[in-house]
């Protein structure tokens, strides 16, 4: 059959969609692209915010409108958390939960083209780790090293959508990375829900995984995706600073620069600890890129708390802020907290304040590196007459297109 994928949300979703697509190809199906005719449409959804839910609903309706005769399968976090809402949308044939993504292959094999049997079977999420690795892009792949979360922050539904923290073994994970590298990947991004928690289900550690990956043969660099500041130990930072293959690039979820709000969120660190992590990174890797997740407008966040938050970020030597407004999520503890709400208008104002600060920090970081030497990995996509790539510390570079340089590292002056 012709199978069309659409994936929303995080790198973890993209990794899982890519692995599923590869399984479908091996089974004899053809993965098609937007604009091509499809017998089956698979939508892998996100549910981190109300906006993500809305995008999921819009995507379902659009896929059904564009492919009215196709079997429509909806999976991912939105499908897991709100199956009734998904089932109510016209055109949905199958709702597949987090446990059953691998069963999609059997579903497609058992349903004749254009004849769907409605099914909504969601089970409790088990403790089994299902590995995946995206290989759609020859240059970069996203390697899933961990899934689930045990933290249960008061605003977050991810533990309900993804289950408890779990992972594969270091040996299996390294084997996957080596295979991707042997197939041509030059950059491997380690992804998961709470990757610093790696090892909880196998008695291993995240640091041990990093050391094992650093010994993998091949010309490659690794990036660590979002890692909780309380799990980013001195030993991990020190190792990355002296490693052979790990990029000086960190993404840390702060969520709030107010200790009062961090307590409301039930986060497991203070802003002082967060600042210590940033200071240690900067001391060992002065040119490292540090991105930060920032939430605004949670219940109980007063104007004074937000102003304190902004002041903290202004003093913090980080390079970009990923900003999003708090969204009420059914089933989370914050919904039941007797705390004042922040209006949507005020949330938007606070988002704008942090986005302007982020723009200033990113421009300052870029300007600081003009005239410096760096190593860029050129990517395959053409941008007009130019090609683009990223330096080890996540600066986007463009240059005249040269096919001989695609998927290679080059030392350049910025």
C-alpha positions in Angstrom: 0.0 0.0 0.0 0.9 3.7 -0.3 1.4 5.0 3.2 1.5 8.7 4.1 3.0 9.8 7.4 2.5 13.1 9.2 4.3 13.7 12.5 3.7 16.4 15.0 5.6 17.4 18.1 9.0 16.3 19.5 12.0 14.6 18.0 11.0 11.5 19.8 7.9 11.3 17.7 9.9 11.8 14.5 12.3 9.0 15.6 9.4 6.6 16.1 7.7 7.5 12.9 10.9 7.0 11.0 11.4 3.5 12.5 7.8 2.6 11.7 8.2 3.8 8.1 11.4 1.7 7.7 9.4 -1.4 8.9 6.7 -0.7 6.4 9.2 -0.4 3.6 10.7 -3.8 4.6 7.2 -5.2 4.5 6.7 -4.1 0.9 4.7 -1.0 1.4 5.6 2.4 -0.2 6.0 5.5 2.0 4.7 8.4 0.0 4.9 12.2 0.4 2.4 15.0 0.6 0.6 15.5 -2.7 0.8 11.8 -3.6 -2.1 9.3 -3.5 -2.3 7.4 -0.2 -4.1 4.2 0.8 -3.2 4.7 4.4 -2.6 7.9 6.4 -0.7 7.7 9.7 -0.8 10.7 12.0 1.6 10.7 15.0 0.3 13.3 17.4 1.5 15.5 20.2 -0.4 16.7 23.3 2.0 18.9 25.3 -0.4 21.9 25.1 -3.9 22.9 24.0 -2.3 24.2 20.8 -0.8 20.8 20.1 -4.2 19.2 20.5 -5.7 21.7 18.1 -3.0 21.0 15.5 -3.8 17.3 15.9 -7.5 17.8 15.2 -6.7 20.1 12.3 -4.3 17.5 10.8 -6.9 14.7 11.1 -9.5 16.7 9.2 -7.0 17.8 6.6 -5.8 14.3 6.0 -9.4 13.0 5.7 -10.3 15.8 3.3 -7.2 15.2 1.1 -7.5 11.4 1.2 -11.2 10.6 1.8 -10.8 6.9 0.8 -7.7 6.2 2.8 -7.5 4.3 6.1 -6.7 6.9 8.7 -4.7 5.8 11.7 -4.1 8.2 14.6 -1.4 7.5 17.2 0.8 9.4 19.6 0.2 11.3 22.8 -3.1 13.0 21.8 -4.5 9.6 20.8 -3.3 8.1 24.1 -4.7 10.9 26.3 -7.9 11.8 24.5 -9.1 8.8 22.5 -12.8 9.8 22.8 -12.1 13.2 21.3 -10.1 11.7 18.4 -12.8 9.0 17.8 -15.4 11.8 17.4 -13.6 13.3 14.4 -15.0 12.2 11.1 -12.7 9.9 9.1 -10.7 8.3 11.9 -10.5 4.5 11.5 -8.0 3.4 14.1 -6.7 4.9 17.3 -3.5 3.3 18.3 -2.1 3.9 21.8 1.5 4.2 23.0 1.8 0.5 23.6 0.6 -0.5 20.1 2.6 1.7 17.7 4.4 -1.4 16.5 1.1 -3.1 15.8 0.3 -0.6 13.1 2.2 -2.9 10.7 -0.2 -5.7 11.5 -3.2 -3.4 11.2 -2.2 -2.3 7.7 -1.5 -5.8 6.6 -4.9 -7.0 7.8 -7.1 -4.3 6.2 -7.8 -4.4 2.4 -7.2 -1.1 0.7 -9.9 1.5 1.2 -11.8 -0.8 3.6 -11.3 0.2 7.3 -12.6 -1.5 10.4 -13.0 1.0 13.2 -11.0 0.1 16.3 -10.1 2.0 19.4 -8.0 -0.2 21.7 -5.9 1.5 24.2 -4.2 -0.4 27.0 -2.3 0.8 30.1 1.3 1.7 29.0 3.7 -1.1 29.9 7.3 -0.9 31.0 8.7 -2.2 27.7 11.1 0.0 25.9 10.6 0.2 22.1 13.8 1.4 20.4 13.7 3.7 17.4 16.1 5.7 15.2 15.1 8.2 12.5 17.0 7.7 9.2 15.0 9.9 6.9 17.8 12.5 6.8 21.1 11.0 5.6 23.0 13.6 7.5 21.3 13.5 10.9 19.4 10.9 12.8 17.5 11.0 16.1 18.3 8.1 18.3 15.7 7.2 21.0 17.6 6.3 24.1 14.9 6.6 26.8 11.1 6.9 27.1 8.6 7.9 29.7 9.0 10.0 32.9 8.6 9.4 36.6 8.6 13.1 37.6 4.9 14.0 37.4 5.3 17.8 37.4 2.0 19.4 38.3 1.4 20.9 34.8 2.5 17.9 32.7 0.6 15.0 31.1 3.7 13.3 29.6 3.9 10.5 32.2 0.2 9.6 31.4 0.9 9.7 27.6 4.3 8.0 27.7 4.3 5.9 30.9 7.1 5.5 33.4 10.8 6.0 32.7 12.5 3.1 30.8 15.3 2.4 28.4 17.2 -0.2 26.5 20.6 -1.4 27.4 23.8 0.5 26.6 24.9 -2.4 24.3 21.7 -2.3 22.2 21.8 1.5 22.0 25.4 1.6 20.9 24.6 -1.0 18.3 21.8 1.2 16.9 24.1 4.2 16.8 26.8 2.3 15.0 24.4 1.0 12.4 23.2 4.6 11.7 26.8 5.8 11.4 27.7 2.9 9.1 24.7 3.9 6.9 26.0 7.4 6.5 24.7 9.5 9.5 27.2 12.1 10.5 25.3 13.5 13.4 23.3 11.5 16.0 20.9 13.4 18.3 20.1 11.5 21.6 16.4 11.9 22.3 13.9 10.8 24.9 11.4 12.1 27.4 13.8 12.4 30.3 17.2 11.2 28.9 19.2 12.0 32.0 17.2 9.3 33.7 18.7 6.7 31.3 19.6 3.5 33.1 16.8 3.3 35.6 15.4 0.1 34.0 18.8 -1.5 33.3 20.9 -0.6 36.2 23.2 1.6 34.0 23.8 5.3 33.9 23.5 8.1 31.3 27.2 8.9 31.7 28.2 5.3 31.0 26.1 5.5 27.8 27.8 8.7 26.7 31.2 7.1 27.2 30.3 4.1 25.3 28.9 6.1 22.4 32.1 8.2 22.3 34.1 5.1 21.5 32.0 4.2 18.5 34.0 4.2 15.3 33.3 6.6 12.5 33.3 10.3 11.7 30.4 11.5 13.7 29.2 14.0 16.3 26.5 13.6 18.9 24.1 16.1 20.4 22.3 15.7 23.7 18.7 16.8 23.5 16.9 18.3 26.5 18.3 17.1 29.9 16.9 18.0 33.3 19.3 20.3 35.2 19.3 18.1 38.3 20.4 15.1 36.2 23.1 17.0 34.3 25.9 16.2 36.7 29.3 17.7 36.9 30.7 14.4 35.6 28.5 14.6 32.5 29.5 18.2 31.7 33.1 17.5 32.3 33.0 14.5 30.0 31.3 16.4 27.2 33.9 19.1 27.5 36.7 16.6 26.9 35.0 14.1 24.6 35.9 13.1 21.1 32.5 13.3 19.5 30.0 15.2 21.7 29.1 18.7 20.6 29.2 21.7 23.0 25.5 22.1 22.8 23.0 21.8 25.7 19.3 22.2 26.0 18.0 22.7 29.6 14.4 22.9 30.7 14.2 25.8 33.2 10.4 26.3 32.9 10.5 29.2 35.4 13.2 31.5 36.9 11.1 32.0 40.1 11.7 29.5 42.9 8.1 30.0 44.1 6.8 29.0 40.7 9.3 26.0 40.5 7.8 24.8 43.8 4.2 25.1 42.4 5.4 23.1 39.3 7.0 20.5 41.6 10.3 20.8 39.7 13.3 19.1 41.2 15.8 22.0 41.3 16.1 25.6 42.2 17.1 28.4 40.0 20.4 28.6 41.9 21.2 25.0 40.8 20.2 25.8 37.3 22.6 28.8 37.3 25.4 26.6 38.6 24.9 24.2 35.7 25.1 27.0 33.2 28.2 28.4 34.9 30.0 25.1 34.9 29.2 24.6 31.2 30.4 28.1 30.3 33.5 27.7 32.4 34.6 24.6 30.6 33.1 25.3 27.1 33.0 29.1 26.7 31.6 28.8 23.1 28.9 26.2 24.0 25.4 26.8 22.8 22.8 26.7 25.7 19.1 26.6 24.9 16.5 26.9 27.6 12.8 25.9 27.8 10.7 28.6 29.4 7.0 28.4 30.4 4.9 31.4 31.4 1.5 32.0 32.9 1.1 29.0 35.2 -1.5 29.2 38.0 -0.1 31.3 40.8 2.6 33.1 38.7 2.1 36.8 39.8 3.5 39.8 37.9 6.2 40.1 40.6 7.2 36.5 40.1 7.4 36.9 36.4 9.5 40.1 36.6 11.9 38.2 38.9 12.0 35.4 36.3 12.9 37.9 33.6 15.6 39.4 35.7 17.1 36.0 36.3 17.1 35.2 32.6 18.7 38.5 31.7 21.6 37.7 34.0 21.9 34.1 32.8 24.5 33.4 30.1 22.3 31.4 27.8 21.8 31.8 24.1 18.2 31.0 23.2 14.8 30.6 24.9 12.1 28.2 23.7 9.0 30.0 25.1 5.5 28.7 25.5 2.4 29.6 27.5 1.0 27.3 30.2 -1.9 25.3 29.0 -4.5 23.7 31.4 -4.3 19.9 31.0 -7.0 17.6 32.3 -5.8 15.1 34.9 -2.8 17.2 36.1 -2.5 18.4 39.7 -2.2 22.0 38.7 -5.8 22.1 37.5 -7.0 21.3 41.0 -4.7 23.9 42.7 -6.5 26.8 44.4 -4.3 29.5 42.8 -5.1 32.5 40.7 -5.1 32.1 36.9 -3.2 34.2 34.5 -5.3 35.6 31.6 -4.6 34.6 28.0 -3.8 38.3 27.2 -1.2 38.4 30.0 0.2 35.1 29.0 0.7 36.5 25.4 2.4 39.6 26.9 4.8 37.5 28.9 5.6 35.2 25.9 6.5 38.3 23.9 8.8 39.7 26.6 10.8 36.4 26.7 10.8 36.1 22.9 12.3 39.6 22.6 14.9 38.6 25.2 15.7 35.4 23.4 16.2 37.3 20.1 18.6 39.6 21.7 20.6 36.7 23.3 20.8 34.8 20.1 21.9 37.7 18.0 24.6 38.5 20.7 25.8 34.9 20.5 26.0 35.0 16.7 27.8 38.3 16.6 30.3 37.1 19.1 31.3 34.3 16.8 31.8 36.3 13.6 35.4 35.8 12.4 35.9 32.7 14.5 36.9 29.3 13.2 34.3 26.5 13.4 33.4 23.1 11.9 30.2 22.9 9.9 28.3 19.8 8.8 26.7 20.6 5.4 23.1 19.2 4.9 21.5 17.9 1.7 18.6 20.3 1.4 19.2 23.1 -1.1 18.1 26.6 -0.2 17.9 28.3 -3.5 21.5 28.5 -4.7 22.8 27.9 -1.2 23.4 25.0 1.1 23.1 25.2 4.9 24.6 23.4 7.9 25.3 23.7 11.6 28.5 24.2 13.5 29.3 22.1 16.5 27.8 24.9 18.8 24.6 25.2 16.8 25.2 28.2 14.6 23.4 28.0 11.2 25.8 28.6 8.3 25.0 29.1 4.6 27.3 29.0 1.6 27.0 28.6 -2.2 25.7 25.1 -3.0 28.4 22.5 -3.6 27.2 18.9 -4.0 30.6 17.5 -3.2 30.4 18.9 0.3 27.0 17.6 1.2 27.1 15.4 4.3 30.7 16.3 5.1 32.4 18.3 7.8 34.3 21.4 6.8 36.4 23.8 8.8 35.3 27.4 8.0 35.5 30.9 9.2 32.2 32.4 10.3 
